[in-house]
Amino acid sequence: MLADFAGGALGVDLNAGHFSAALAGADGNPVESFTFPCVTYGKSSDQTKDAVRKVAA
């Protein structure tokens, strides 16, 4: 499978307390960035999965 980034790309990063996402254009330069609250510290595995699913929805 080959990736096609002709239309740009989306990068996602899980940090302490939030998700960060950034859109990059076809030229590789940032277009837009987002931050979504998502606290996972101190949660069970199932609670963490639920929190991540809610952010991704």
Protein Blocks (a to p, Z undefined) as FASTA:
>chain_A
ZZdfknoccdddddehiacdddddfkopafbdcdddddfehpafklmmmmmmmmmZZ
